[in-house]
């Protein structure tokens, strides 16, 4: 396994392990499950007084939901979280947005940017109810969701950098979003 699959910034162990393709968490309450997609309000869902289930180990509820975020926006969120998160209010310039996107497109694996369609393939259910991330507050199945871990500062990045390749990589996620 390539070392870049474990970390994104040299000298900092930001990612403890590579995504092995099997890690899927389902938050469940009252017989309803929400598939947790990292960088799409995952901490908020887990904290919503839910029980966490692991696909393949636990029996999943009959009703399953997933919230699909715009893929390039989700990547920007992951970038800000891992690479640009300033420890003392100043940007960390260890990696540019372009370097980050290059690594993602070169195959660096992580649950924070794993396509939602790959997660759904792991769940292996064709009856999952798909919602747009933008509708999270109004369509979350357990009512009001208290948002956690929301970035206070958004860094300006070139969202068009290699965008066509990213759209190809996330074609399934865009299809889930109806695009």
BELNOR-V107167 format. One record per backbone hydrogen bond with DSSP energy under -0.5 kcal/mol. CO is the residue of the C=O (numbers start at 1). NH is the residue of the N-H. If there is no record, write none. Layout:
((CO | NH) (CO | NH))
This chain:
((2 | 5) (3 | 6) (3 | 7) (6 | 15) (8 | 10) (9 | 12) (12 | 9) (12 | 14) (14 | 16) (18 | 20) (22 | 24) (24 | 55) (25 | 36) (26 | 53) (27 | 34) (28 | 51) (29 | 32) (31 | 63) (32 | 29) (33 | 65) (34 | 27) (35 | 37) (35 | 67) (36 | 25) (36 | 38) (37 | 40) (41 | 45) (42 | 46) (43 | 47) (45 | 48) (46 | 50) (47 | 49) (51 | 28) (53 | 26) (54 | 57) (54 | 58) (58 | 56) (62 | 64) (63 | 33) (64 | 129) (65 | 35) (66 | 68) (66 | 131) (67 | 69) (68 | 133) (70 | 74) (71 | 75) (72 | 76) (73 | 77) (74 | 78) (75 | 79) (76 | 80) (77 | 81) (78 | 82) (79 | 83) (79 | 84) (84 | 86) (86 | 89) (91 | 93) (92 | 95) (96 | 100) (97 | 101) (98 | 102) (99 | 103) (100 | 104) (101 | 105) (102 | 106) (103 | 108) (104 | 107) (110 | 113) (110 | 114) (115 | 118) (115 | 119) (116 | 120) (117 | 121) (118 | 122) (119 | 123) (120 | 124) (120 | 125) (128 | 130) (129 | 66) (131 | 68) (132 | 135) (133 | 136) (135 | 139) (136 | 140) (140 | 143) (144 | 146) (145 | 147) (153 | 155) (155 | 157) (157 | 159) (158 | 161) (160 | 163) (162 | 166) (163 | 167) (164 | 168) (165 | 169) (166 | 170) (168 | 171) (170 | 174) (171 | 175) (172 | 176) (173 | 177) (174 | 179) (175 | 178))
